[in-house]
Amino acid sequence: MSVEKIRVGIIGAGGWAKYGHIPALQSLEGFEIVAVSSRKKELAEEYAAKFRIRHAFDEPKALITHADVDLVVILAPAPEHARFAKAAIAAGKDVYSEWPLRPRPPTRRNFWHWPKPRG
């Protein structure tokens, strides 16, 4: 019996991705990393080649809205977490965010007023 894998898109191509999350997720049977995004397209393409990831983006929105992505893993700098999480939730994706969604209390309080998931 074949179990459908959770298709993962990773935003952020730093050390957390390279040495932690990508190897860990690739070691788990239930996950497949299908996309990676970095502010530098070359770095996203490098990670895609090194880790055999199908899609490389330099724009997080392209990853978030891609039909192949079920789960968005946010490894970008902390001030970007809330923005990317909101967009992913609005696009109907599941979200894992490393570190805080946002260090400032107003964003945390407003979390419950974020868009409802699609789909």
C-alpha positions as CSV (number, residue, x, y, z in Angstrom):
1,M,0.0,0.0,0.0
2,S,1.5,3.3,-1.1
3,V,1.1,6.3,1.2
4,E,0.7,9.7,-0.4
5,K,3.6,12.0,0.6
6,I,3.3,15.5,1.9
7,R,4.9,17.7,-0.7
8,V,7.0,20.4,0.9
9,G,8.2,23.8,-0.3
10,I,10.9,25.5,1.7
11,I,11.2,29.3,1.9
12,G,14.8,30.3,2.8
13,A,18.0,28.7,1.7
14,G,20.3,29.3,4.7
15,G,22.1,27.0,7.1
16,W,18.9,25.9,8.8
17,A,17.7,24.5,5.4
18,K,21.0,23.1,4.2
19,Y,22.1,21.4,7.4
20,G,18.9,20.8,9.2
21,H,15.5,20.8,7.6
22,I,16.3,19.5,4.1
23,P,18.3,16.5,5.3
24,A,15.8,15.7,8.1
25,L,12.7,16.0,5.8
26,Q,14.4,13.9,3.1
27,S,15.1,11.2,5.7
28,L,11.4,10.8,6.4
29,E,9.2,8.6,4.2
30,G,6.1,10.7,4.4
31,F,7.6,13.9,3.0
32,E,9.0,15.0,-0.4
33,I,10.6,18.4,-0.8
34,V,9.4,19.6,-4.2
35,A,10.4,23.3,-4.1
36,V,12.9,25.7,-2.6
37,S,12.9,29.5,-2.6
38,S,15.7,32.0,-1.9
39,R,16.1,35.7,-2.4
40,K,19.0,34.7,-4.7
41,K,17.8,32.5,-7.6
42,E,21.3,31.0,-8.0
43,L,21.2,29.8,-4.5
44,A,17.7,28.2,-4.9
45,E,18.9,26.5,-8.1
46,E,22.1,25.3,-6.3
47,Y,20.0,23.7,-3.5
48,A,17.6,22.3,-6.0
49,A,20.5,20.6,-7.8
50,K,22.3,19.4,-4.7
51,F,19.2,18.0,-3.0
52,R,17.3,16.8,-6.1
53,I,14.4,19.3,-5.6
54,R,12.2,19.8,-8.7
55,H,11.5,23.6,-8.4
56,A,13.7,26.6,-7.5
57,F,12.2,30.1,-7.1
58,D,13.5,33.5,-6.2
59,E,10.0,34.7,-5.2
60,P,8.3,33.1,-2.2
61,K,4.8,33.8,-3.7
62,A,5.6,31.5,-6.6
63,L,6.4,28.7,-4.2
64,I,3.4,29.4,-2.0
65,T,1.0,29.3,-4.9
66,H,2.5,26.3,-6.7
67,A,0.1,23.5,-7.1
68,D,2.8,20.9,-6.2
69,V,3.3,22.3,-2.7
70,D,1.1,21.1,0.2
71,L,3.2,22.3,3.2
72,V,5.2,25.6,3.3
73,V,8.2,25.5,5.6
74,I,9.3,29.0,6.5
75,L,13.0,29.3,7.2
76,A,13.5,32.9,6.1
77,P,14.6,35.7,8.5
78,A,12.2,36.1,11.4
79,P,10.7,39.4,10.4
80,E,9.4,37.7,7.2
81,H,7.7,34.8,8.9
82,A,4.3,36.4,9.5
83,R,4.0,37.7,5.9
84,F,4.8,34.3,4.4
85,A,2.6,32.4,6.8
86,K,-0.4,34.6,6.1
87,A,0.1,34.2,2.3
88,A,0.5,30.4,2.7
89,I,-2.6,30.1,4.9
90,A,-4.6,32.3,2.5
91,A,-3.5,30.0,-0.4
92,G,-4.8,26.9,1.5
93,K,-1.4,25.5,2.4
94,D,-0.3,24.0,5.7
95,V,2.5,26.0,7.4
96,Y,5.6,25.2,9.5
97,S,7.4,28.3,10.7
98,E,10.8,28.2,12.4
99,W,11.3,30.6,15.2
100,P,8.5,33.2,16.0
101,L,5.9,34.3,13.5
102,R,6.8,37.8,14.5
103,P,8.6,39.2,17.5
104,R,6.2,42.1,18.0
105,P,3.0,41.5,20.0
106,P,0.6,43.3,17.6
107,T,1.2,40.7,14.9
108,R,0.8,37.8,17.4
109,R,-2.4,39.2,18.7
110,N,-3.7,39.7,15.1
111,F,-3.0,36.1,14.2
112,W,-6.5,35.0,14.9
113,H,-7.8,37.6,12.3
114,W,-5.6,36.3,9.5
115,P,-7.4,35.1,6.3
116,K,-9.2,31.8,6.5
117,P,-7.6,28.9,4.6
118,R,-8.8,28.1,1.1
119,G,-9.7,24.6,0.1
